[in-house]
């Protein structure tokens, strides 16, 4: 009987064979380099695969994922990905994509002790605190969760805009930062219509003299 681990290797072989059947030079061309136009900052949730839900192919999207798609100014992992995507790959769009039903967001709304994860969820709790008047006015818990998912994405878009990396790119060339939310129940992406492409959308204290 094939184990779940072996199933992955079998699936890889089947996938590679199918790619070569359609295009004998597929992997040869792919190995020459990548020129993605997009950086995707999404949630680690296994149900939100960036390429699959956007219909993009290998090489079209640079991807970073973490719990609840959070942008933290001290996260060297995320900042390194952002720097490489913007400064080396010259992506044109950075997309923060959250999703409804996000376990991280739901956990951040409560008071349960989640161990080490508490440190990460603190970032989302800060978003709740900032928007508590609006959120506490929503009586339906599910609707409140959905709204916090949206507000969390919007806050992370602004956090990206506060980085020197993004501001320097805006000064030199065109770069757009977007906020999206994916629906697990219908497979559709909602554009939150928050798109930043210049520092004028930021509070003056966060603007660097570049």
Secondary structure as the mmCIF struct_conf table of DSSP 4:
data_model
#
loop_
_struct_conf.conf_type_id
_struct_conf.id
_struct_conf.beg_label_comp_id
_struct_conf.beg_label_asym_id
_struct_conf.beg_label_seq_id
_struct_conf.end_label_comp_id
_struct_conf.end_label_asym_id
_struct_conf.end_label_seq_id
HELX_RH_AL_P HELX_RH_AL_P1 UNK A 4 UNK A 22
TURN_TY1_P TURN_TY1_P1 UNK A 24 UNK A 25
HELX_RH_AL_P HELX_RH_AL_P2 UNK A 26 UNK A 30
TURN_TY1_P TURN_TY1_P2 UNK A 31 UNK A 32
BEND BEND1 UNK A 37 UNK A 37
STRN STRN1 UNK A 38 UNK A 43
TURN_TY1_P TURN_TY1_P3 UNK A 46 UNK A 47
HELX_RH_AL_P HELX_RH_AL_P3 UNK A 50 UNK A 54
TURN_TY1_P TURN_TY1_P4 UNK A 55 UNK A 55
HELX_LH_PP_P HELX_LH_PP_P1 UNK A 56 UNK A 57
TURN_TY1_P TURN_TY1_P5 UNK A 58 UNK A 59
BEND BEND2 UNK A 60 UNK A 60
STRN STRN2 UNK A 61 UNK A 66
TURN_TY1_P TURN_TY1_P6 UNK A 67 UNK A 68
TURN_TY1_P TURN_TY1_P7 UNK A 73 UNK A 74
HELX_RH_AL_P HELX_RH_AL_P4 UNK A 76 UNK A 83
HELX_RH_PI_P HELX_RH_PI_P1 UNK A 84 UNK A 88
BEND BEND3 UNK A 89 UNK A 89
BEND BEND4 UNK A 92 UNK A 92
STRN STRN3 UNK A 93 UNK A 99
TURN_TY1_P TURN_TY1_P8 UNK A 100 UNK A 101
HELX_RH_AL_P HELX_RH_AL_P5 UNK A 103 UNK A 109
BEND BEND5 UNK A 110 UNK A 110
HELX_RH_3T_P HELX_RH_3T_P1 UNK A 115 UNK A 117
HELX_RH_AL_P HELX_RH_AL_P6 UNK A 118 UNK A 130
TURN_TY1_P TURN_TY1_P9 UNK A 131 UNK A 131
HELX_RH_AL_P HELX_RH_AL_P7 UNK A 132 UNK A 136
TURN_TY1_P TURN_TY1_P10 UNK A 137 UNK A 137
BEND BEND6 UNK A 140 UNK A 140
HELX_RH_AL_P HELX_RH_AL_P8 UNK A 141 UNK A 161
TURN_TY1_P TURN_TY1_P11 UNK A 162 UNK A 162
BEND BEND7 UNK A 163 UNK A 163
HELX_RH_AL_P HELX_RH_AL_P9 UNK A 164 UNK A 172
BEND BEND8 UNK A 173 UNK A 173
STRN STRN4 UNK A 176 UNK A 182
TURN_TY1_P TURN_TY1_P12 UNK A 184 UNK A 186
HELX_LH_PP_P HELX_LH_PP_P2 UNK A 188 UNK A 188
STRN STRN5 UNK A 189 UNK A 196
BEND BEND9 UNK A 198 UNK A 198
HELX_RH_3T_P HELX_RH_3T_P2 UNK A 199 UNK A 201
BEND BEND10 UNK A 202 UNK A 202
HELX_RH_3T_P HELX_RH_3T_P3 UNK A 204 UNK A 206
#
